[in-house]
């Protein structure tokens, strides 16, 4: 299984499928930098807002996001098939605190 993570603002030259992990499209990023984007892969808007407003800490965010991800199991299964096949490159938005945390949870869940 191959999973790489990098910031979309500093894309690598990876040949793996590039999947954006963000609820909202990052400004000033060309669509050609991403192969796939489904906002539902990222944390819900409510959970992201709670993190950004410091209503929850990162550890609690990861716990709650893992629950959200398991409820949307088809997306995690899809990412797992890609990671086991041709490989997966998760793109995160450095301006979105939740993006990196989501990538951490996805990577952990895929490696289980």
Secondary structure, DSSP 8 states (H G I E B T S, - for coil): --EEEEEGGG-----SEEEE--SS--TT--GGG-SEE-GGGS--HHHHHHHHTTSS-HHHHHHHHHHHHHHTHHHHHHHHHHHHTT-EEEEE-TT-HHHHHHHHHHHHHHH-
